[in-house]
């Protein structure tokens, strides 16, 4: 379920939310069917992570994911004149791959909560949660391996390459976290964010193009669209990690600052050469930040220009994404669903 009311949304949000609702209705059953093939405890952990069950196996009524990535698969196929129905399995595979990374990210980052409840590792333990994530990754690839559609083989290769890129991006993220703040550049964090976030959104769009029978040039353009939109998504997500409403994010206020995350607005602020940037560096030098220090760090990021920079960069990346999209779909009126999704993820505040 989505975390915001369709009735309270703007017209653009309402269009995207209705689309996401439809996608969940189509892809959800395929996703559950796939997860149900996992053995015993691995299935239970995956079902808990997806928000379908409570820890004791009972049905859950809490919010699940938004299904943005599977929606991109189906919207990309439709934009290129294809039938999205044969791509439902590929959309489910992308959502499985995404959730495997979320489950592992929660372990790496030691995040205690996701979607307003304890993370899978906090409930089932590190080892079992890690193994459930591994199983979900394999299941994503199996969905494509068993798909008789002619696009399945290139889609499988592309998703496998994407998973490797995602892992490399996560490893780079961990390496950057170990380095002193003044030794991390905006360029490095941008490359890392493109791998961690942009790669899978690009892959989702490329898979939709493959299932529509598009040529290599159009597939590449759709991948580039997703990557640029993904980086805009990450920039907004980084802002939410600092200023997001805990009631909507399910995480404490300033969670990324508390964790000393070198997110894009933070690194931009640190590299600003301003007094506020130096204040932020001093705060990040502390081994831990209490609530007061988190508020001070957020204020320093804003005064150093990190917030404005991230918002401006998100807008620039989205403009670049639309330019890439126009290479594959010259008549952008045919890509209304893709544009609605891209606008939704870059204008959200939760």
SVG drawing of the C-alpha trace seen along z (x, -y; Angstrom):
<svg xmlns="http://www.w3.org/2000/svg" viewBox="-10 -31 51 57">
<polyline fill="none" stroke="black" stroke-width="0.4" points="0.0,0.0 1.1,-3.5 1.9,-5.8 0.0,-8.9 -3.7,-9.3 -4.8,-9.5 -7.5,-11.9 -5.0,-14.3 -2.5,-14.1 -1.9,-16.6 -3.1,-15.7 0.3,-14.5 0.7,-12.4 -2.8,-11.0 -2.0,-9.8 1.2,-8.1 -0.5,-6.6 -3.3,-5.1 -0.8,-3.7 1.2,-2.1 -1.9,-0.7 -2.7,1.0 0.9,2.3 0.7,3.8 -2.5,5.5 -0.9,7.1 2.6,7.8 1.8,8.6 0.3,12.0 3.3,13.1 5.6,11.8 3.8,13.8 3.7,16.9 7.5,16.7 8.2,16.0 6.0,19.0 8.4,21.3 11.1,20.5 11.7,23.1 10.4,22.7 12.1,20.0 13.4,18.2 9.9,17.8 8.7,16.5 11.5,13.9 10.9,12.7 7.1,12.4 7.8,10.4 10.2,8.1 7.7,7.5 5.1,6.6 2.7,9.4 3.1,11.2 4.0,10.5 7.0,12.2 4.8,15.0 3.5,15.7 0.1,14.0 -1.2,11.7 0.1,8.1 -1.8,4.9 1.2,2.6 2.5,0.7 4.4,2.6 6.7,1.1 5.5,-1.4 6.4,0.9 8.1,-1.9 10.6,0.3 8.1,2.9 5.9,0.0 8.8,-1.3 9.2,2.0 5.5,2.1 5.4,-1.6 8.5,-1.4 7.0,1.5 3.8,-0.4 5.7,-3.6 7.5,-1.7 4.3,-0.3 4.6,3.1 2.1,5.2 3.1,4.9 1.4,8.2 4.3,10.5 6.6,8.3 4.9,8.9 7.3,11.7 10.3,9.4 8.7,6.7 8.4,9.1 12.0,10.1 13.1,6.5 11.1,6.0 12.7,9.1 16.2,7.8 15.3,4.4 14.1,6.0 17.1,8.2 19.2,5.1 17.0,3.4 17.2,6.4 21.0,6.4 21.3,2.7 19.4,2.8 22.0,5.3 25.0,3.3 23.6,0.0 22.4,1.7 19.0,0.0 16.5,1.1 13.3,0.1 11.8,0.1 8.3,-0.8 7.4,-1.6 8.4,1.8 11.6,3.7 13.8,4.8 14.1,8.4 17.6,8.8 16.4,7.2 13.6,9.8 15.2,13.0 18.9,12.4 21.7,11.4 22.5,14.8 18.9,15.8 18.1,12.3 21.3,12.4 20.5,15.8 16.9,14.8 18.2,11.9 20.5,14.2 17.6,16.5 15.5,13.5 18.3,12.5 18.5,16.0 14.7,16.1 14.7,12.9 17.1,14.5 15.2,17.7 12.0,15.9 13.7,14.7 15.5,18.0 12.2,19.8 10.4,17.2 9.9,18.4 9.6,14.9 12.4,14.1 13.4,11.1 14.0,13.1 17.6,14.1 18.9,10.6 16.8,9.4 18.4,12.0 21.9,11.0 21.1,7.3 19.6,7.9 22.6,10.1 25.0,7.3 22.9,4.8 23.1,6.8 26.9,6.9 26.8,3.1 24.5,2.7 26.9,4.7 29.9,2.7 28.0,-0.5 27.2,0.7 30.8,1.7 32.0,-1.7 29.4,-3.3 30.9,-1.4 34.4,-2.3 33.5,-6.0 31.9,-5.8 35.3,-4.8 37.1,-7.7 37.4,-11.2 34.7,-13.6 37.1,-16.0 38.6,-13.1 35.2,-12.3 34.3,-14.2 30.9,-15.0 32.0,-13.2 32.8,-10.0 29.4,-10.0 27.6,-10.7 29.2,-7.7 28.4,-5.6 24.7,-6.8 24.3,-6.1 25.4,-2.5 23.4,-1.9 20.2,-3.6 20.3,-4.6 21.4,-1.2 18.3,0.7 15.9,-2.0 17.7,-2.0 17.6,1.7 13.9,1.7 13.3,-0.7 15.6,1.3 13.8,4.6 10.5,3.0 12.1,1.9 13.4,5.4 10.0,6.9 8.5,4.4 11.0,5.6 12.9,2.3 16.2,2.0 19.5,1.6 19.5,-2.2 16.1,-2.5 17.0,-0.1 20.1,-2.1 18.2,-5.3 15.6,-3.9 18.4,-2.7 19.9,-6.1 16.5,-7.7 16.1,-5.4 19.7,-6.1 19.2,-9.8 15.8,-9.6 17.4,-7.3 20.0,-9.8 17.3,-12.5 15.5,-10.0 18.6,-9.4 19.1,-13.2 15.6,-13.6 15.9,-10.5 19.1,-12.0 17.1,-15.1 14.4,-13.0 17.1,-11.2 17.9,-14.5 14.6,-16.4 11.9,-13.7 8.9,-13.3 9.5,-10.2 5.7,-9.6 6.0,-9.1 9.5,-7.6 9.3,-5.2 12.8,-6.3 14.0,-8.8 14.4,-12.4 17.9,-13.1 18.6,-9.3 21.3,-9.7 23.1,-12.4 22.9,-10.3 24.6,-7.5 27.2,-9.9 26.1,-9.1 28.1,-10.9 25.0,-11.5 25.1,-13.9 23.8,-17.0 26.1,-16.3 29.2,-15.9 28.2,-19.0 28.0,-21.0 31.4,-19.6 33.0,-20.6 31.4,-24.1 34.4,-25.9 32.0,-27.7 32.0,-28.2 28.9,-26.1 30.7,-23.3 33.5,-23.4 30.8,-23.2 29.4,-20.1 32.8,-18.5 33.4,-19.1 30.1,-17.5 30.8,-14.5 34.2,-14.1 32.2,-13.2 31.8,-9.5 28.1,-9.9 25.5,-12.6 22.7,-13.2 19.4,-14.8 20.7,-18.3 23.8,-17.7 21.6,-16.2 19.5,-19.4 22.8,-21.4 24.1,-19.2 20.9,-19.6 21.1,-23.3 24.8,-23.3 24.0,-21.3 21.3,-23.9 23.5,-26.9 26.3,-25.4 24.1,-25.1 23.7,-21.4 20.0,-21.4 19.6,-23.9 22.3,-22.1 20.6,-18.7 17.3,-20.2 18.9,-21.9 20.8,-18.8 17.6,-16.7 15.9,-19.1 18.9,-19.0 19.0,-15.2 15.3,-14.9 15.7,-17.3 18.5,-15.0 16.3,-12.0 13.5,-13.5 16.1,-14.2 17.2,-10.6 13.6,-9.4 12.9,-11.5 15.6,-9.5 13.6,-6.3 10.1,-7.9 10.1,-11.0 6.4,-11.6 6.5,-12.0 2.7,-11.8 3.1,-8.1 5.3,-8.0 2.8,-9.6 3.1,-6.8 6.9,-7.0 6.9,-10.7 4.3,-10.5 6.4,-8.0 9.6,-10.1 7.8,-13.2 6.4,-11.3 9.7,-10.0 11.5,-13.3 8.8,-15.4 7.9,-13.3 8.7,-14.4 8.5,-11.1"/>
</svg>
